[in-house]
Amino acid sequence: MNKLLSQNAIIFVWLLCGIMFNAAFCSFNIRCNQQDLHALFNFKQGVEDPSGVLSSWSTKLDCCQWKGVICSNITSRVTGISLPCSTIPPIYIDKEDKSHCLTGSINLSLLLVELEFLEYLNLRNNDFLALQFDYLHNHNCRNLSIATSSHSQCVNSSTLRHLDLSLNWNIAINNLKWLPYMSTLEYLNLCSVDLSEETNWLQLVTKLSSLSLLAMRGCQLKDLSLSLRYANFTALQVLDLSGNAFNSELPNWLFNLSSTIYTLDFSSSSLVGHLPKGLLNLRELEFLNMEDNNFDGPIPDWLGHFKHLETLILGVNNFSGSIPTNLGNLSTLINLVVGSNPLTGIVSERNFAKLSKLKELGIYSYDGLTFDFDSDWIPPFQLEELVLGFSNPNLPAWFYTQRSLERLTIWDSSFAAPNKFWQFVSSVIELDLEDNLIDGDMSNVLLNSTIIDLSSNGLKGSLPQLSPNVVIVSLSNNLLSGELSPLLCGHNVLNGKNNLLYLDISLNNLSGGLTNCWKNWKFLVAIHLGSNNLSGKIPSSLGFLSNLTSLHLHENNLHGEIPLSLQNCRSLLVFNVRNNQLSGNIPLWISHGVLALQLRSNHFSGKISPQICEMSSLIVLDIAQNKISGHIPSCLGNIKTLLFNNVSRNKLSFKFPTSYPNRFYGNDDSLELVTKGQVLEYDRNLHFMTLIDMSSNNLCGTIPPQLFSLIGLHSLNLSNNKLEGEIPNEIGNMKNLESLDFSTNQLGGEIPHSLSRLSFLGYLNLSFNNLTGKIPTGTQLQGFTALSYMGNHDLCGPPLAKICFQNDKHEDTKLVNEDGNQSKFFEWFYIGMESGFVTGFVGVCCAIFLNKKFRHVFFKFLYDSRYRLHAWWSST
């Protein structure tokens, strides 16, 4: 019993001590320094926090427990702030979503002065708009948008060692004069920050003698200070100046850097000249990237003298000649990329003699390299990534020895692909074989890679099967035939899961219906089935694809109405069904966020509903060549994206992260649009194009003046309708208009003078209307030919031959030579016209009957011209 009591007494004492300790610890834990607390609150006041990232920044918690705040375990002073924004790479984007990231202003000087022990500041990948460098008690300091010479009075000293403001795309820093006062900086990352206004960036950065890492990729820098011989980078180990526009040779100061530099990246920087031998001074170099520049001459053989080089990337330049064999002596090399250069000569095993550590090899040339490998040669390496391009008729035998391949790319080559090849590449994660000439039948092939691009190869047979591992597949522009059902409705699909996001089988010879098995592919984001021979109706099961953002069914033989079930595709951005036989009314259920709606060359009818004006994100509205009637809704002038001349920062593109860090598979959306009197394809530049095309319908009434409030519009086509009334004077508001077509209507009155103010207008067609009076004078309207105004009987003035008189009576001018010999003039005129007609006719026929697209446009032109000429002769 006594023993039990003594044990209980011991437990009680321990409990009592624990309570006392916890109380003492809790009181001690409230330790935030008041000066630090005040500085953090001031920082928070200048920041906009839409998603509550700083919600923990309140007096309810000790500031050392706030999100992103780092304190010293010894002094309890704030030593670091780490608030990078995490953004998940989007799959299909118009712009990257940073709506949850911090924005507003960074008061950098306040942080450095009041947080006197701050060593670490990371605000990477946010959306800050301004960087201030001032102090509450000093009126000489300025916002960094204004150059000033008095920053030394703002911060006398700083303990900051790490500063990362990278990927704040919208922040513009006009000067870096504040940098030298952070003399302790060791890490500086300003990647993707606009520094185009700072011309002395190098002189300012070199004052940071302790700097070990400098990253200024994509900062819009232009000057490399070629006259500077020495740069005071005594501790520099990593230098990244890639993605700028230097347009110069490599500077001399680079070759005099400390030999401790390990990483050098000048890729995509518009550098020119030969690769200078002075780079050998950087004898400890491990990483050298000079990709995507304009270097020329031979690849220097002295590159083989580096003792520690692990990565050598020289691709996408103008290097010529052969690949030096002594590159094969770089025994430490892990990554070697020399592709996309006009290299010639023979590549053999001698080029890779000692490269036992090689994991990545990129060797291809658009001038043609000849592979001369011994058929029994087994490489000393096992590659993880291989990029090839060659002029041989077959793959090298050693290709099949690479059992660790994860990424395989073959470009601009010709080779046979037997079953052995497809079985071998089934273990490859990323397979890119676009733009080759591959002799292969896909009928019995099972594709297993995560990312597959087999476009433009001349592949034959029916569609291959896809394993559940496939996420992206492009088989476009081949000779594949048969139906869709074996791929979409096969037994392996119905009984298993799939992860397919992107499907492109456009530009083939597929036939049959669209099938009704789409419910098995619920993850699909983009579908490209255009330019085939598919028929039937659009299946209702497409409505199961709630993630669908891009749907292309153009240039097929589809008929019937668009199913209502597609209203479930609320993420739809691009809807393209041009050149089919679809009918019914314009669908009103289409997502209000749609960017491009192309319904041209079908049989759609009915009126344009005002609900189409609720598609506030539209940049392309193409409903031409249908049977649509009624008036043009005045509310079209309310489409928000067309009210301003704003161009999206990002493209209409599909992006998917690959297995390689920071590398994406990308594919730009594309549309064929009729503008400037011709058919043009927009892909990478589609996001720049804004267009409304309602031509060749049965529209009537007047043109609403509200339409001309769309000052962001580039192309407007209302031709071949039954529009009447005058052209509103408000048309002069469309300052960005490049193409305007009002031809073949019943428009009357005079051409408004405001039209002559459209300085970007490059195409104008007002022909075959009832316009009257004098064509407004000015270089803009007189710069067009008479074809732009023909068919308006009462229109006069240059460039027409009809002269305008003050009494508004017009007289046809006579074509007479200087001697008055009119008959002789017309004799030679008709001779020249006949010979020109024969030559032009032959050339046009060749273009028409050899090109499907031109053939379609030509016969449409013949039909329209017959209508226009008939109306013209009737009026005269």
Secondary structure, DSSP 8 states (H G I E B T S, - for coil): -HHHHHHHHHHHHHHHHHHHHHHHHHHHH----HHHHHHHHHHHHTEE-TT-TTTT-STTS-GGGSTTEEE-TTT--EEEEE--------SEESS---TTS-EEEEEHHHHHHHSTT--EEE-TT-EEEEEEEEETTEEEEEETTS--S-GGGT-S-----EEE-TT-TT-B----TTGGG-TT--EEE-TT-B-TT-S-HHHHHTT-TT--EEE-TTS------TT------TT--EEE--S----S---HHHHTS-TT--EEE-TTS--EE---GGGGG-TT--EEE--SSEEEEE--GGGGG-SS--EEE--SSEEEB---GGGGG-TT--EEE--SB-B-SEE-GGGGTT-TT--EEEE-BSS--EE---TT---S---SEEEE--SSSS--GGGGG-TT-SEEEE-S-EEE--HHHHHHHTT-SEEE--S-EEE-B-TT-EE--SEEE--SS--BSS--EE-TT--EEE--SS--EE-SHHHHS-HHHHTS-----EEE--SSEEEE---S-GGG-TT--EEE--SSEEEE---GGGGG-TT--EEE--SSEEEE---GGGGG-TT--EEE--SSEEEEE--S-S-TT-SEEE--SSEEEEE--GGGGG-TT-SEEE--SSEEEE---GGGGG-GGGSS----SS-SEEEEE-SSTT-EEEEE--EEEEETTEEEEESTTGGG--EEE--SSEEEE---GGGGG-TT--EEE--SSEEEEE--GGGGG-TT--EEE--SSEEEEE--GGGGG-TT--EEE--SSEEEEE---SHHHHTS-GGGTTT-TEEESTTSSEEE-TTS-EEE-----TT--HHHHHHHHHHHHHHHHHHHHHHHHHHHHH-HHHHHHHHHHHHHHHHHHHHHHHH-
